[in-house]
Amino acid sequence: MTVSFRLSANISMLFADRHFPRRIEAAAAAGFPAVECQFPYAFDRAEILSALNGHGLPMNSINTPVGDLQRGEFGFAALPGKQDQFRSAFEKALEWGAALGVETIHCMSGAPGADDLSAARKTFMNNLSWAAPLARAQNITLLIEPLNSRDRPGYFVSRSDDVAALIAELGEPNVKLLFDIYHIQIMEGDISCRLERHWPVIGHVQVAGVPARNEPDVGELAISNIMIGLAKMGWRGFVGAEYNPVSQTEDGLGWARPWLNA
């Protein structure tokens, strides 16, 4: 089978027993043709770039900074009254994204609470309308990811159908859905049909096992069938491996071998 997509190792979670730039080396040695990460900001950018260039791997995706986790912050895009924090976080992500050559930036929405979701929605739409042209000027696609309510209670978006509706209303061609199979299986299920339904607005795909977020072939999903489906539908983007390895990352890569060597 001809496979048009490429696997990407999320080095925030994979190879995590190594110093951050060494994770890029480990991903290359394991056969990954690309890496991604959640938050590179605590590390030396020049060192990251040197490792990427030295091993010939692109960094395809990063997230916007989330804020202070100790205070429960997990992004700002949908938080009324936090527009300045969102803009600062986004500008930092855009600077890093341009320097690292990323294709996508995931805009972290935050948990606005249930008191005034209409204000949160308006804030989110205004923030993304402001950010999208800035990203487009750098040839970067912005991603909106639904996070499941078990792991992230109160997060602004938890369902792919809701994200698709937001994207349609925004009408920005470089704002897309981050289709994380782990989160979507927990909240909505019906993965194969949902992939087909949202295909035109998907900007990135990520995989992990359900329910424990370990290797994709550990748990309730038939990950090989999903990967075959992506190949048959002609997915041309990346598929990010974003999970918590049960032991050392290399020991659990059996699920990925057919796609690393395709």
C-alpha positions as CSV (number, residue, x, y, z in Angstrom):
1,M,0.0,0.0,0.0
2,T,1.3,3.5,-0.9
3,V,1.4,5.6,2.2
4,S,1.5,9.4,1.8
5,F,1.6,10.4,5.4
6,R,4.6,10.5,7.7
7,L,4.8,9.6,11.4
8,S,6.0,12.3,13.8
9,A,7.4,11.6,17.2
10,N,6.1,13.9,19.9
11,I,9.3,14.4,21.9
12,S,7.5,16.0,24.8
13,M,6.3,12.5,25.6
14,L,8.4,10.1,23.6
15,F,12.1,9.5,24.5
16,A,11.5,11.5,27.6
17,D,14.2,9.8,29.6
18,R,16.8,11.9,27.6
19,H,17.9,15.5,27.5
20,F,15.5,17.3,25.2
21,P,17.8,17.7,22.1
22,R,18.9,14.1,22.4
23,R,15.3,13.1,21.9
24,I,15.6,14.3,18.4
25,E,18.6,12.0,17.9
26,A,16.6,9.1,19.4
27,A,13.6,9.8,17.1
28,A,15.9,9.8,14.1
29,A,17.6,6.6,15.2
30,A,14.1,4.9,15.6
31,G,13.2,5.8,12.0
32,F,10.9,8.8,12.6
33,P,11.1,11.2,9.7
34,A,9.8,14.2,11.8
35,V,9.3,15.3,15.4
36,E,6.8,17.6,17.1
37,C,6.6,18.9,20.7
38,Q,4.1,20.6,22.9
39,F,6.2,23.3,24.6
40,P,9.8,23.9,23.5
41,Y,10.1,27.2,25.3
42,A,12.1,26.0,28.3
43,F,14.9,24.7,26.1
44,D,17.7,26.4,24.1
45,R,16.3,27.1,20.6
46,A,19.7,27.1,18.9
47,E,20.4,23.7,20.4
48,I,17.1,22.4,19.1
49,L,17.8,23.8,15.7
50,S,21.2,22.3,15.6
51,A,19.8,18.8,16.5
52,L,17.1,19.1,13.9
53,N,19.5,20.1,11.2
54,G,22.1,17.6,12.3
55,H,19.6,14.7,12.0
56,G,17.7,16.0,9.0
57,L,14.3,16.1,10.8
58,P,11.7,18.8,10.6
59,M,9.8,20.1,13.7
60,N,6.3,20.0,12.3
61,S,4.2,21.3,15.2
62,I,4.2,23.1,18.6
63,N,1.6,24.5,21.0
64,T,1.1,28.0,22.3
65,P,2.3,28.5,25.9
66,V,-0.3,27.6,28.4
67,G,0.5,30.0,31.2
68,D,0.8,29.0,34.9
69,L,-0.1,25.3,35.4
70,Q,0.0,25.8,39.1
71,R,-2.9,28.2,38.9
72,G,-4.8,25.9,36.6
73,E,-4.1,27.8,33.4
74,F,-4.0,25.8,30.2
75,G,-4.1,28.3,27.4
76,F,-5.9,31.7,26.9
77,A,-7.6,31.7,23.5
78,A,-11.1,31.4,25.0
79,L,-10.7,33.3,28.2
80,P,-12.5,36.6,28.4
81,G,-10.3,39.3,29.8
82,K,-7.2,37.4,28.9
83,Q,-6.7,38.7,25.4
84,D,-3.4,40.3,26.2
85,Q,-2.1,37.0,27.6
86,F,-3.3,35.2,24.5
87,R,-1.6,37.6,22.2
88,S,1.7,37.4,24.1
89,A,1.5,33.6,24.1
90,F,0.7,33.5,20.4
91,E,3.4,35.9,19.4
92,K,5.9,33.8,21.3
93,A,4.7,30.6,19.6
94,L,4.8,32.3,16.2
95,E,8.3,33.5,16.7
96,W,9.5,30.0,17.7
97,G,7.4,28.4,15.0
98,A,9.0,30.6,12.3
99,A,12.5,29.9,13.7
100,L,12.0,26.2,13.8
101,G,10.1,26.0,10.5
102,V,7.0,24.4,11.9
103,E,3.9,23.9,9.7
104,T,1.3,24.0,12.5
105,I,0.7,25.7,15.8
106,H,-1.9,24.4,18.2
107,C,-3.7,27.4,19.9
108,M,-4.5,26.3,23.5
109,S,-8.0,27.4,24.4
110,G,-8.0,27.2,28.2
111,A,-10.9,26.4,30.6
112,P,-13.2,29.4,30.7
113,G,-15.8,27.8,33.1
114,A,-19.5,27.4,32.5
115,D,-20.7,30.8,33.7
116,D,-20.6,32.6,30.4
117,L,-19.8,30.3,27.5
118,S,-21.1,32.8,25.0
119,A,-18.4,35.3,26.1
120,A,-15.8,32.6,25.9
121,R,-16.9,31.8,22.3
122,K,-16.8,35.4,21.2
123,T,-13.4,35.8,22.8
124,F,-12.1,32.7,21.0
125,M,-13.4,33.8,17.6
126,N,-11.9,37.3,18.0
127,N,-8.6,35.9,19.0
128,L,-8.4,33.4,16.2
129,S,-9.5,35.9,13.7
130,W,-6.6,38.1,14.8
131,A,-4.1,35.3,14.9
132,A,-4.9,33.5,11.6
133,P,-3.6,36.2,9.2
134,L,-0.4,36.5,11.2
135,A,0.2,32.8,11.0
136,R,-0.7,32.7,7.3
137,A,2.0,35.2,6.5
138,Q,4.5,32.7,7.9
139,N,2.8,29.8,6.0
140,I,1.7,28.3,9.3
141,T,-1.7,26.6,9.9
142,L,-3.4,27.1,13.3
143,L,-4.9,24.1,15.0
144,I,-7.9,23.8,17.3
145,E,-7.9,20.6,19.4
146,P,-10.8,19.2,21.4
147,L,-9.5,17.8,24.7
148,N,-11.5,15.2,26.6
149,S,-13.3,16.3,29.7
150,R,-11.9,13.5,31.8
151,D,-8.3,14.7,31.5
152,R,-9.1,18.4,31.1
153,P,-12.4,19.3,32.8
154,G,-13.9,22.6,31.7
155,Y,-11.7,23.0,28.6
156,F,-13.3,25.2,26.0
157,V,-13.7,22.5,23.3
158,S,-14.0,18.8,23.9
159,R,-15.8,17.5,20.8
160,S,-14.6,17.5,17.2
161,D,-18.1,18.4,15.9
162,D,-18.0,21.6,17.9
163,V,-14.5,22.5,16.6
164,A,-15.7,21.9,13.0
165,A,-18.6,24.3,13.6
166,L,-16.2,26.9,15.0
167,I,-13.9,26.5,12.0
168,A,-16.8,26.9,9.5
169,E,-17.9,30.1,11.2
170,L,-14.4,31.5,11.3
171,G,-13.9,31.0,7.6
172,E,-10.1,31.3,7.9
173,P,-8.4,28.8,5.5
174,N,-5.4,28.2,7.7
175,V,-7.4,27.3,10.8
176,K,-7.9,23.5,11.0
177,L,-8.9,20.7,13.4
178,L,-6.3,18.7,15.3
179,F,-7.8,15.3,15.1
180,D,-6.4,13.6,18.2
181,I,-7.7,10.0,18.1
182,Y,-7.2,9.6,21.9
183,H,-9.3,12.5,22.9
184,I,-12.0,12.0,20.2
185,Q,-12.4,8.3,21.0
186,I,-13.0,9.1,24.7
187,M,-15.6,11.9,24.0
188,E,-17.3,10.8,20.7
189,G,-16.0,7.5,19.4
190,D,-16.9,6.4,15.8
191,I,-13.4,7.3,14.7
192,S,-13.4,6.2,11.1
193,C,-16.7,7.8,10.2
194,R,-15.7,11.0,12.1
195,L,-12.4,11.1,10.1
196,E,-14.5,11.0,6.9
197,R,-16.9,13.6,8.2
198,H,-14.3,16.2,9.2
199,W,-11.7,15.3,6.5
200,P,-11.8,18.7,4.8
201,V,-10.9,20.6,8.0
202,I,-8.3,18.3,9.5
203,G,-4.9,19.9,9.8
204,H,-3.1,17.3,11.9
205,V,-3.7,13.8,13.3
206,Q,-2.4,12.4,16.6
207,V,-2.6,8.9,18.0
208,A,-2.4,7.2,21.4
209,G,-4.0,4.2,23.0
210,V,-7.3,4.4,24.8
211,P,-8.1,4.6,27.7
212,A,-4.6,5.0,29.3
213,R,-2.8,7.1,26.6
214,N,-0.1,4.5,26.2
215,E,1.1,3.0,22.9
216,P,-1.6,3.2,20.2
217,D,-1.9,-0.6,20.0
218,V,-2.5,-0.9,23.8
219,G,-6.2,-0.6,24.6
220,E,-9.5,-0.6,22.9
221,L,-8.6,0.8,19.4
222,A,-7.7,-1.3,16.4
223,I,-5.0,1.2,15.5
224,S,-3.8,-0.7,12.4
225,N,-7.3,-0.4,10.9
226,I,-7.3,3.3,11.6
227,M,-3.9,3.8,10.0
228,I,-4.9,1.7,7.0
229,G,-8.0,3.9,6.7
230,L,-5.9,7.1,6.7
231,A,-3.7,5.7,4.0
232,K,-6.6,4.7,1.9
233,M,-8.2,8.1,2.2
234,G,-4.9,9.7,1.1
235,W,-3.9,11.6,4.3
236,R,-0.9,13.7,3.3
237,G,0.0,15.3,6.6
238,F,1.7,14.0,9.6
239,V,0.4,11.5,12.1
240,G,1.8,12.5,15.5
241,A,2.7,9.8,18.0
242,E,1.7,11.5,21.2
243,Y,1.5,9.1,24.1
244,N,3.1,7.9,27.4
245,P,5.3,4.9,26.6
246,V,4.7,1.9,29.0
247,S,8.5,1.5,29.3
248,Q,11.4,2.8,27.1
249,T,10.0,4.3,24.0
250,E,11.9,2.0,21.6
251,D,10.4,-1.1,23.3
252,G,6.9,-0.2,22.3
253,L,7.3,0.9,18.6
254,G,6.0,-2.3,17.1
255,W,2.8,-0.6,16.1
256,A,4.8,2.0,14.2
257,R,7.1,-0.2,12.2
258,P,4.8,-0.7,9.2
259,W,4.4,3.0,8.8
260,L,8.0,4.0,9.5
261,N,9.2,1.7,6.8
262,A,6.3,2.4,4.3
